Amino acid sequence: MTNYKYYTDGAATMIKENGQYLREAGGWAFITLKDNEIVSKQSGGCPLTTNNEMELYAIYASLRDFIDNSSSDDMIEICSDSGYCIDIFTKWAKNWKRRGWKKSDGKPIKNLEIIKATCDLIAQIGKENVTFTKVKGHSSNKLNREADQLAVSAKINAKKTQKTTGYNNKPDSLLGTKKEK
């Protein structure tokens, strides 16, 4: 059994114009450790997105990477500074699914496509093999800071190139679908 740890982060810019917040570019990133040794880093971005979408996609991409590079008895730990994202997969998604993918107030769930796809990956791996750890963002955690820097660089690149880059540097239909500004 091998232990994998992924430090994930997302970054996005919103600008305030005429009293409304408008979406701009974002980036996502992960750093992979295999038995406590860094083995890979990956990032990508999207010219029109939100921070939550980027945080969620970083987790999704990490799980895909784990599936592509691990064995069935390996364990994965996702380290994220987003309590919101961790709560989705450790507390809320089970009940949302039970209610037909609706929140308790009946309102729609934002970023549902990425959330459902991530839940499918967790089920494929096995819930017992996946753990989530909350890390303090922008603090003394070196790997969280490095994941943040990768995500910010990817955001800058997405803004400059206007290209969407998903897992393994390929387009992904889960990204770049935000039309409203």
PyMOL commands that place a pseudoatom at each C-alpha (Angstrom):
pseudoatom trace, name=CA, resn=MET, resi=1, chain=A, elem=C, hetatm=0, pos=[0.000, 0.000, 0.000]
pseudoatom trace, name=CA, resn=THR, resi=2, chain=A, elem=C, hetatm=0, pos=[1.255, 3.427, -0.998]
pseudoatom trace, name=CA, resn=ASN, resi=3, chain=A, elem=C, hetatm=0, pos=[0.141, 6.697, 0.544]
pseudoatom trace, name=CA, resn=TYR, resi=4, chain=A, elem=C, hetatm=0, pos=[-0.479, 9.605, -1.805]
pseudoatom trace, name=CA, resn=LYS, resi=5, chain=A, elem=C, hetatm=0, pos=[-0.974, 13.150, -0.585]
pseudoatom trace, name=CA, resn=TYR, resi=6, chain=A, elem=C, hetatm=0, pos=[-2.200, 15.952, -2.822]
pseudoatom trace, name=CA, resn=TYR, resi=7, chain=A, elem=C, hetatm=0, pos=[-1.928, 19.623, -1.917]
pseudoatom trace, name=CA, resn=THR, resi=8, chain=A, elem=C, hetatm=0, pos=[-4.584, 21.423, -3.959]
pseudoatom trace, name=CA, resn=ASP, resi=9, chain=A, elem=C, hetatm=0, pos=[-5.502, 25.039, -4.539]
pseudoatom trace, name=CA, resn=GLY, resi=10, chain=A, elem=C, hetatm=0, pos=[-7.501, 27.299, -6.786]
pseudoatom trace, name=CA, resn=ALA, resi=11, chain=A, elem=C, hetatm=0, pos=[-7.267, 30.999, -7.549]
pseudoatom trace, name=CA, resn=ALA, resi=12, chain=A, elem=C, hetatm=0, pos=[-9.601, 33.313, -9.419]
pseudoatom trace, name=CA, resn=THR, resi=13, chain=A, elem=C, hetatm=0, pos=[-10.145, 37.000, -9.912]
pseudoatom trace, name=CA, resn=MET, resi=14, chain=A, elem=C, hetatm=0, pos=[-13.430, 38.817, -9.618]
pseudoatom trace, name=CA, resn=ILE, resi=15, chain=A, elem=C, hetatm=0, pos=[-13.691, 42.502, -10.410]
pseudoatom trace, name=CA, resn=LYS, resi=16, chain=A, elem=C, hetatm=0, pos=[-16.335, 44.896, -9.164]
pseudoatom trace, name=CA, resn=GLU, resi=17, chain=A, elem=C, hetatm=0, pos=[-17.949, 46.922, -11.915]
pseudoatom trace, name=CA, resn=ASN, resi=18, chain=A, elem=C, hetatm=0, pos=[-21.051, 49.082, -11.514]
pseudoatom trace, name=CA, resn=GLY, resi=19, chain=A, elem=C, hetatm=0, pos=[-21.726, 47.508, -8.133]
pseudoatom trace, name=CA, resn=GLN, resi=20, chain=A, elem=C, hetatm=0, pos=[-21.617, 43.924, -9.455]
pseudoatom trace, name=CA, resn=TYR, resi=21, chain=A, elem=C, hetatm=0, pos=[-18.895, 41.329, -9.234]
pseudoatom trace, name=CA, resn=LEU, resi=22, chain=A, elem=C, hetatm=0, pos=[-17.768, 40.000, -12.602]
pseudoatom trace, name=CA, resn=ARG, resi=23, chain=A, elem=C, hetatm=0, pos=[-15.860, 36.780, -13.185]
pseudoatom trace, name=CA, resn=GLU, resi=24, chain=A, elem=C, hetatm=0, pos=[-12.425, 36.759, -14.663]
pseudoatom trace, name=CA, resn=ALA, resi=25, chain=A, elem=C, hetatm=0, pos=[-9.672, 34.176, -15.074]
pseudoatom trace, name=CA, resn=GLY, resi=26, chain=A, elem=C, hetatm=0, pos=[-8.770, 31.436, -12.651]
pseudoatom trace, name=CA, resn=GLY, resi=27, chain=A, elem=C, hetatm=0, pos=[-6.231, 28.704, -12.092]
pseudoatom trace, name=CA, resn=TRP, resi=28, chain=A, elem=C, hetatm=0, pos=[-6.074, 25.368, -10.300]
pseudoatom trace, name=CA, resn=ALA, resi=29, chain=A, elem=C, hetatm=0, pos=[-3.100, 23.295, -9.138]
pseudoatom trace, name=CA, resn=PHE, resi=30, chain=A, elem=C, hetatm=0, pos=[-1.993, 20.257, -7.226]
pseudoatom trace, name=CA, resn=ILE, resi=31, chain=A, elem=C, hetatm=0, pos=[1.281, 18.911, -5.877]
pseudoatom trace, name=CA, resn=THR, resi=32, chain=A, elem=C, hetatm=0, pos=[1.561, 15.131, -5.492]
pseudoatom trace, name=CA, resn=LEU, resi=33, chain=A, elem=C, hetatm=0, pos=[3.505, 13.357, -2.782]
pseudoatom trace, name=CA, resn=LYS, resi=34, chain=A, elem=C, hetatm=0, pos=[4.019, 9.602, -2.901]
pseudoatom trace, name=CA, resn=ASP, resi=35, chain=A, elem=C, hetatm=0, pos=[5.143, 8.248, 0.464]
pseudoatom trace, name=CA, resn=ASN, resi=36, chain=A, elem=C, hetatm=0, pos=[6.088, 11.839, 1.447]
pseudoatom trace, name=CA, resn=GLU, resi=37, chain=A, elem=C, hetatm=0, pos=[8.238, 12.523, -1.642]
pseudoatom trace, name=CA, resn=ILE, resi=38, chain=A, elem=C, hetatm=0, pos=[7.112, 15.068, -4.258]
pseudoatom trace, name=CA, resn=VAL, resi=39, chain=A, elem=C, hetatm=0, pos=[6.532, 13.184, -7.504]
pseudoatom trace, name=CA, resn=SER, resi=40, chain=A, elem=C, hetatm=0, pos=[4.538, 15.629, -9.645]
pseudoatom trace, name=CA, resn=LYS, resi=41, chain=A, elem=C, hetatm=0, pos=[2.936, 19.037, -9.964]
pseudoatom trace, name=CA, resn=GLN, resi=42, chain=A, elem=C, hetatm=0, pos=[0.173, 20.082, -12.289]
pseudoatom trace, name=CA, resn=SER, resi=43, chain=A, elem=C, hetatm=0, pos=[-1.845, 23.196, -12.992]
pseudoatom trace, name=CA, resn=GLY, resi=44, chain=A, elem=C, hetatm=0, pos=[-4.239, 24.690, -15.482]
pseudoatom trace, name=CA, resn=GLY, resi=45, chain=A, elem=C, hetatm=0, pos=[-6.737, 27.453, -15.803]
pseudoatom trace, name=CA, resn=CYS, resi=46, chain=A, elem=C, hetatm=0, pos=[-9.776, 29.004, -17.343]
pseudoatom trace, name=CA, resn=PRO, resi=47, chain=A, elem=C, hetatm=0, pos=[-10.364, 32.538, -18.665]
pseudoatom trace, name=CA, resn=LEU, resi=48, chain=A, elem=C, hetatm=0, pos=[-13.823, 32.869, -17.073]
pseudoatom trace, name=CA, resn=THR, resi=49, chain=A, elem=C, hetatm=0, pos=[-14.484, 31.117, -13.771]
pseudoatom trace, name=CA, resn=THR, resi=50, chain=A, elem=C, hetatm=0, pos=[-14.833, 31.406, -9.995]
pseudoatom trace, name=CA, resn=ASN, resi=51, chain=A, elem=C, hetatm=0, pos=[-12.509, 30.588, -7.126]
pseudoatom trace, name=CA, resn=ASN, resi=52, chain=A, elem=C, hetatm=0, pos=[-14.779, 27.771, -5.921]
pseudoatom trace, name=CA, resn=GLU, resi=53, chain=A, elem=C, hetatm=0, pos=[-14.799, 26.190, -9.379]
pseudoatom trace, name=CA, resn=MET, resi=54, chain=A, elem=C, hetatm=0, pos=[-10.995, 26.252, -9.418]
pseudoatom trace, name=CA, resn=GLU, resi=55, chain=A, elem=C, hetatm=0, pos=[-10.725, 24.824, -5.881]
pseudoatom trace, name=CA, resn=LEU, resi=56, chain=A, elem=C, hetatm=0, pos=[-13.139, 22.036, -6.829]
pseudoatom trace, name=CA, resn=TYR, resi=57, chain=A, elem=C, hetatm=0, pos=[-11.377, 21.294, -10.099]
pseudoatom trace, name=CA, resn=ALA, resi=58, chain=A, elem=C, hetatm=0, pos=[-8.015, 20.989, -8.317]
pseudoatom trace, name=CA, resn=ILE, resi=59, chain=A, elem=C, hetatm=0, pos=[-9.531, 18.258, -6.135]
pseudoatom trace, name=CA, resn=TYR, resi=60, chain=A, elem=C, hetatm=0, pos=[-11.155, 16.582, -9.147]
pseudoatom trace, name=CA, resn=ALA, resi=61, chain=A, elem=C, hetatm=0, pos=[-7.855, 16.613, -11.100]
pseudoatom trace, name=CA, resn=SER, resi=62, chain=A, elem=C, hetatm=0, pos=[-6.012, 15.205, -8.073]
pseudoatom trace, name=CA, resn=LEU, resi=63, chain=A, elem=C, hetatm=0, pos=[-8.406, 12.270, -7.868]
pseudoatom trace, name=CA, resn=ARG, resi=64, chain=A, elem=C, hetatm=0, pos=[-8.025, 11.604, -11.598]
pseudoatom trace, name=CA, resn=ASP, resi=65, chain=A, elem=C, hetatm=0, pos=[-4.250, 11.694, -11.213]
pseudoatom trace, name=CA, resn=PHE, resi=66, chain=A, elem=C, hetatm=0, pos=[-4.447, 9.286, -8.301]
pseudoatom trace, name=CA, resn=ILE, resi=67, chain=A, elem=C, hetatm=0, pos=[-6.572, 6.848, -10.325]
pseudoatom trace, name=CA, resn=ASP, resi=68, chain=A, elem=C, hetatm=0, pos=[-4.115, 7.071, -13.232]
pseudoatom trace, name=CA, resn=ASN, resi=69, chain=A, elem=C, hetatm=0, pos=[-1.064, 6.413, -11.056]
pseudoatom trace, name=CA, resn=SER, resi=70, chain=A, elem=C, hetatm=0, pos=[-2.086, 4.208, -8.128]
pseudoatom trace, name=CA, resn=SER, resi=71, chain=A, elem=C, hetatm=0, pos=[-3.058, 0.657, -7.256]
pseudoatom trace, name=CA, resn=SER, resi=72, chain=A, elem=C, hetatm=0, pos=[-6.379, -0.446, -5.789]
pseudoatom trace, name=CA, resn=ASP, resi=73, chain=A, elem=C, hetatm=0, pos=[-5.098, -0.649, -2.202]
pseudoatom trace, name=CA, resn=ASP, resi=74, chain=A, elem=C, hetatm=0, pos=[-3.384, 2.760, -2.210]
pseudoatom trace, name=CA, resn=MET, resi=75, chain=A, elem=C, hetatm=0, pos=[-4.624, 5.618, -0.033]
pseudoatom trace, name=CA, resn=ILE, resi=76, chain=A, elem=C, hetatm=0, pos=[-5.149, 9.259, -1.004]
pseudoatom trace, name=CA, resn=GLU, resi=77, chain=A, elem=C, hetatm=0, pos=[-5.236, 12.321, 1.216]
pseudoatom trace, name=CA, resn=ILE, resi=78, chain=A, elem=C, hetatm=0, pos=[-6.420, 15.617, -0.251]
pseudoatom trace, name=CA, resn=CYS, resi=79, chain=A, elem=C, hetatm=0, pos=[-5.030, 18.658, 1.569]
pseudoatom trace, name=CA, resn=SER, resi=80, chain=A, elem=C, hetatm=0, pos=[-7.041, 21.791, 0.789]
pseudoatom trace, name=CA, resn=ASP, resi=81, chain=A, elem=C, hetatm=0, pos=[-7.376, 25.230, 2.310]
pseudoatom trace, name=CA, resn=SER, resi=82, chain=A, elem=C, hetatm=0, pos=[-11.028, 25.333, 1.213]
pseudoatom trace, name=CA, resn=GLY, resi=83, chain=A, elem=C, hetatm=0, pos=[-13.300, 24.300, 4.054]
pseudoatom trace, name=CA, resn=TYR, resi=84, chain=A, elem=C, hetatm=0, pos=[-16.214, 24.747, 1.647]
pseudoatom trace, name=CA, resn=CYS, resi=85, chain=A, elem=C, hetatm=0, pos=[-14.836, 22.101, -0.733]
pseudoatom trace, name=CA, resn=ILE, resi=86, chain=A, elem=C, hetatm=0, pos=[-13.955, 19.684, 2.038]
pseudoatom trace, name=CA, resn=ASP, resi=87, chain=A, elem=C, hetatm=0, pos=[-17.443, 20.039, 3.542]
pseudoatom trace, name=CA, resn=ILE, resi=88, chain=A, elem=C, hetatm=0, pos=[-19.006, 19.258, 0.171]
pseudoatom trace, name=CA, resn=PHE, resi=89, chain=A, elem=C, hetatm=0, pos=[-17.347, 15.851, -0.004]
pseudoatom trace, name=CA, resn=THR, resi=90, chain=A, elem=C, hetatm=0, pos=[-17.327, 14.973, 3.693]
pseudoatom trace, name=CA, resn=LYS, resi=91, chain=A, elem=C, hetatm=0, pos=[-20.715, 16.334, 4.805]
pseudoatom trace, name=CA, resn=TRP, resi=92, chain=A, elem=C, hetatm=0, pos=[-23.103, 17.682, 2.171]
pseudoatom trace, name=CA, resn=ALA, resi=93, chain=A, elem=C, hetatm=0, pos=[-22.871, 15.690, -1.087]
pseudoatom trace, name=CA, resn=LYS, resi=94, chain=A, elem=C, hetatm=0, pos=[-24.407, 12.539, 0.363]
pseudoatom trace, name=CA, resn=ASN, resi=95, chain=A, elem=C, hetatm=0, pos=[-27.591, 14.410, 1.351]
pseudoatom trace, name=CA, resn=TRP, resi=96, chain=A, elem=C, hetatm=0, pos=[-27.653, 16.476, -1.839]
pseudoatom trace, name=CA, resn=LYS, resi=97, chain=A, elem=C, hetatm=0, pos=[-27.573, 13.260, -3.850]
pseudoatom trace, name=CA, resn=ARG, resi=98, chain=A, elem=C, hetatm=0, pos=[-30.322, 11.729, -1.715]
pseudoatom trace, name=CA, resn=ARG, resi=99, chain=A, elem=C, hetatm=0, pos=[-32.487, 14.794, -2.436]
pseudoatom trace, name=CA, resn=GLY, resi=100, chain=A, elem=C, hetatm=0, pos=[-31.905, 14.591, -6.188]
pseudoatom trace, name=CA, resn=TRP, resi=101, chain=A, elem=C, hetatm=0, pos=[-28.882, 16.911, -6.115]
pseudoatom trace, name=CA, resn=LYS, resi=102, chain=A, elem=C, hetatm=0, pos=[-30.665, 19.776, -4.379]
pseudoatom trace, name=CA, resn=LYS, resi=103, chain=A, elem=C, hetatm=0, pos=[-29.686, 21.707, -1.273]
pseudoatom trace, name=CA, resn=SER, resi=104, chain=A, elem=C, hetatm=0, pos=[-31.896, 21.437, 1.810]
pseudoatom trace, name=CA, resn=ASP, resi=105, chain=A, elem=C, hetatm=0, pos=[-33.622, 24.689, 0.844]
pseudoatom trace, name=CA, resn=GLY, resi=106, chain=A, elem=C, hetatm=0, pos=[-34.361, 23.261, -2.620]
pseudoatom trace, name=CA, resn=LYS, resi=107, chain=A, elem=C, hetatm=0, pos=[-32.031, 25.672, -4.368]
pseudoatom trace, name=CA, resn=PRO, resi=108, chain=A, elem=C, hetatm=0, pos=[-29.657, 24.478, -7.094]
pseudoatom trace, name=CA, resn=ILE, resi=109, chain=A, elem=C, hetatm=0, pos=[-26.069, 23.592, -6.275]
pseudoatom trace, name=CA, resn=LYS, resi=110, chain=A, elem=C, hetatm=0, pos=[-23.379, 25.696, -7.913]
pseudoatom trace, name=CA, resn=ASN, resi=111, chain=A, elem=C, hetatm=0, pos=[-20.642, 23.794, -9.773]
pseudoatom trace, name=CA, resn=LEU, resi=112, chain=A, elem=C, hetatm=0, pos=[-22.779, 20.657, -9.712]
pseudoatom trace, name=CA, resn=GLU, resi=113, chain=A, elem=C, hetatm=0, pos=[-21.087, 19.038, -12.712]
pseudoatom trace, name=CA, resn=ILE, resi=114, chain=A, elem=C, hetatm=0, pos=[-17.648, 19.115, -11.065]
pseudoatom trace, name=CA, resn=ILE, resi=115, chain=A, elem=C, hetatm=0, pos=[-19.111, 18.014, -7.727]
pseudoatom trace, name=CA, resn=LYS, resi=116, chain=A, elem=C, hetatm=0, pos=[-20.896, 15.022, -9.277]
pseudoatom trace, name=CA, resn=ALA, resi=117, chain=A, elem=C, hetatm=0, pos=[-17.831, 14.044, -11.305]
pseudoatom trace, name=CA, resn=THR, resi=118, chain=A, elem=C, hetatm=0, pos=[-15.675, 14.273, -8.171]
pseudoatom trace, name=CA, resn=CYS, resi=119, chain=A, elem=C, hetatm=0, pos=[-18.146, 12.155, -6.188]
pseudoatom trace, name=CA, resn=ASP, resi=120, chain=A, elem=C, hetatm=0, pos=[-17.996, 9.547, -8.953]
pseudoatom trace, name=CA, resn=LEU, resi=121, chain=A, elem=C, hetatm=0, pos=[-14.197, 9.443, -8.684]
pseudoatom trace, name=CA, resn=ILE, resi=122, chain=A, elem=C, hetatm=0, pos=[-14.362, 9.088, -4.901]
pseudoatom trace, name=CA, resn=ALA, resi=123, chain=A, elem=C, hetatm=0, pos=[-16.794, 6.177, -5.323]
pseudoatom trace, name=CA, resn=GLN, resi=124, chain=A, elem=C, hetatm=0, pos=[-14.486, 4.598, -7.907]
pseudoatom trace, name=CA, resn=ILE, resi=125, chain=A, elem=C, hetatm=0, pos=[-11.505, 4.831, -5.543]
pseudoatom trace, name=CA, resn=GLY, resi=126, chain=A, elem=C, hetatm=0, pos=[-13.551, 3.802, -2.497]
pseudoatom trace, name=CA, resn=LYS, resi=127, chain=A, elem=C, hetatm=0, pos=[-14.584, 6.256, 0.207]
pseudoatom trace, name=CA, resn=GLU, resi=128, chain=A, elem=C, hetatm=0, pos=[-12.512, 4.350, 2.751]
pseudoatom trace, name=CA, resn=ASN, resi=129, chain=A, elem=C, hetatm=0, pos=[-9.349, 5.112, 0.738]
pseudoatom trace, name=CA, resn=VAL, resi=130, chain=A, elem=C, hetatm=0, pos=[-9.967, 8.880, 0.472]
pseudoatom trace, name=CA, resn=THR, resi=131, chain=A, elem=C, hetatm=0, pos=[-9.423, 11.400, 3.259]
pseudoatom trace, name=CA, resn=PHE, resi=132, chain=A, elem=C, hetatm=0, pos=[-9.605, 15.183, 3.286]
pseudoatom trace, name=CA, resn=THR, resi=133, chain=A, elem=C, hetatm=0, pos=[-7.462, 17.409, 5.466]
pseudoatom trace, name=CA, resn=LYS, resi=134, chain=A, elem=C, hetatm=0, pos=[-8.042, 21.125, 5.976]
pseudoatom trace, name=CA, resn=VAL, resi=135, chain=A, elem=C, hetatm=0, pos=[-4.842, 23.144, 5.861]
pseudoatom trace, name=CA, resn=LYS, resi=136, chain=A, elem=C, hetatm=0, pos=[-4.536, 26.795, 6.719]
pseudoatom trace, name=CA, resn=GLY, resi=137, chain=A, elem=C, hetatm=0, pos=[-4.247, 28.814, 3.527]
pseudoatom trace, name=CA, resn=HIS, resi=138, chain=A, elem=C, hetatm=0, pos=[-1.456, 31.279, 2.851]
pseudoatom trace, name=CA, resn=SER, resi=139, chain=A, elem=C, hetatm=0, pos=[0.342, 30.293, 6.022]
pseudoatom trace, name=CA, resn=SER, resi=140, chain=A, elem=C, hetatm=0, pos=[3.500, 28.463, 6.973]
pseudoatom trace, name=CA, resn=ASN, resi=141, chain=A, elem=C, hetatm=0, pos=[2.467, 25.342, 5.038]
pseudoatom trace, name=CA, resn=LYS, resi=142, chain=A, elem=C, hetatm=0, pos=[5.101, 25.302, 2.290]
pseudoatom trace, name=CA, resn=LEU, resi=143, chain=A, elem=C, hetatm=0, pos=[3.251, 22.958, -0.077]
pseudoatom trace, name=CA, resn=ASN, resi=144, chain=A, elem=C, hetatm=0, pos=[-0.032, 24.850, 0.244]
pseudoatom trace, name=CA, resn=ARG, resi=145, chain=A, elem=C, hetatm=0, pos=[1.803, 28.065, -0.596]
pseudoatom trace, name=CA, resn=GLU, resi=146, chain=A, elem=C, hetatm=0, pos=[3.466, 26.396, -3.571]
pseudoatom trace, name=CA, resn=ALA, resi=147, chain=A, elem=C, hetatm=0, pos=[0.132, 25.040, -4.841]
pseudoatom trace, name=CA, resn=ASP, resi=148, chain=A, elem=C, hetatm=0, pos=[-1.269, 28.563, -4.501]
pseudoatom trace, name=CA, resn=GLN, resi=149, chain=A, elem=C, hetatm=0, pos=[1.627, 30.001, -6.517]
pseudoatom trace, name=CA, resn=LEU, resi=150, chain=A, elem=C, hetatm=0, pos=[1.067, 27.410, -9.262]
pseudoatom trace, name=CA, resn=ALA, resi=151, chain=A, elem=C, hetatm=0, pos=[-2.669, 28.218, -9.354]
pseudoatom trace, name=CA, resn=VAL, resi=152, chain=A, elem=C, hetatm=0, pos=[-2.003, 31.965, -9.526]
pseudoatom trace, name=CA, resn=SER, resi=153, chain=A, elem=C, hetatm=0, pos=[0.487, 31.463, -12.376]
pseudoatom trace, name=CA, resn=ALA, resi=154, chain=A, elem=C, hetatm=0, pos=[-2.065, 29.317, -14.218]
pseudoatom trace, name=CA, resn=LYS, resi=155, chain=A, elem=C, hetatm=0, pos=[-4.674, 32.044, -13.691]
pseudoatom trace, name=CA, resn=ILE, resi=156, chain=A, elem=C, hetatm=0, pos=[-2.372, 34.661, -15.192]
pseudoatom trace, name=CA, resn=ASN, resi=157, chain=A, elem=C, hetatm=0, pos=[-1.667, 32.383, -18.153]
pseudoatom trace, name=CA, resn=ALA, resi=158, chain=A, elem=C, hetatm=0, pos=[-5.391, 31.689, -18.716]
pseudoatom trace, name=CA, resn=LYS, resi=159, chain=A, elem=C, hetatm=0, pos=[-6.112, 35.415, -18.718]
pseudoatom trace, name=CA, resn=LYS, resi=160, chain=A, elem=C, hetatm=0, pos=[-3.278, 36.104, -21.135]
pseudoatom trace, name=CA, resn=THR, resi=161, chain=A, elem=C, hetatm=0, pos=[-3.974, 33.220, -23.564]
pseudoatom trace, name=CA, resn=GLN, resi=162, chain=A, elem=C, hetatm=0, pos=[-7.760, 32.974, -23.104]
pseudoatom trace, name=CA, resn=LYS, resi=163, chain=A, elem=C, hetatm=0, pos=[-7.310, 29.173, -23.134]
pseudoatom trace, name=CA, resn=THR, resi=164, chain=A, elem=C, hetatm=0, pos=[-8.861, 26.614, -20.822]
pseudoatom trace, name=CA, resn=THR, resi=165, chain=A, elem=C, hetatm=0, pos=[-6.512, 23.940, -19.553]
pseudoatom trace, name=CA, resn=GLY, resi=166, chain=A, elem=C, hetatm=0, pos=[-7.702, 20.927, -17.587]
pseudoatom trace, name=CA, resn=TYR, resi=167, chain=A, elem=C, hetatm=0, pos=[-6.102, 17.785, -16.209]
pseudoatom trace, name=CA, resn=ASN, resi=168, chain=A, elem=C, hetatm=0, pos=[-3.004, 16.609, -18.099]
pseudoatom trace, name=CA, resn=ASN, resi=169, chain=A, elem=C, hetatm=0, pos=[-2.913, 19.884, -20.029]
pseudoatom trace, name=CA, resn=LYS, resi=170, chain=A, elem=C, hetatm=0, pos=[-6.033, 18.948, -22.021]
pseudoatom trace, name=CA, resn=PRO, resi=171, chain=A, elem=C, hetatm=0, pos=[-9.401, 20.625, -22.536]
pseudoatom trace, name=CA, resn=ASP, resi=172, chain=A, elem=C, hetatm=0, pos=[-12.084, 19.449, -20.123]
pseudoatom trace, name=CA, resn=SER, resi=173, chain=A, elem=C, hetatm=0, pos=[-15.823, 19.984, -20.514]
pseudoatom trace, name=CA, resn=LEU, resi=174, chain=A, elem=C, hetatm=0, pos=[-16.041, 20.574, -16.753]
pseudoatom trace, name=CA, resn=LEU, resi=175, chain=A, elem=C, hetatm=0, pos=[-14.159, 23.852, -17.217]
pseudoatom trace, name=CA, resn=GLY, resi=176, chain=A, elem=C, hetatm=0, pos=[-14.934, 26.959, -19.174]
pseudoatom trace, name=CA, resn=THR, resi=177, chain=A, elem=C, hetatm=0, pos=[-18.686, 26.654, -19.167]
pseudoatom trace, name=CA, resn=LYS, resi=178, chain=A, elem=C, hetatm=0, pos=[-19.325, 29.837, -17.206]
pseudoatom trace, name=CA, resn=LYS, resi=179, chain=A, elem=C, hetatm=0, pos=[-20.992, 32.185, -19.681]
pseudoatom trace, name=CA, resn=GLU, resi=180, chain=A, elem=C, hetatm=0, pos=[-22.306, 34.977, -17.495]
pseudoatom trace, name=CA, resn=LYS, resi=181, chain=A, elem=C, hetatm=0, pos=[-20.001, 37.782, -16.583]
for i in range(1, 181): cmd.bond("trace and resi %d" % i, "trace and resi %d" % (i + 1))
show_as sticks, trace
zoom trace
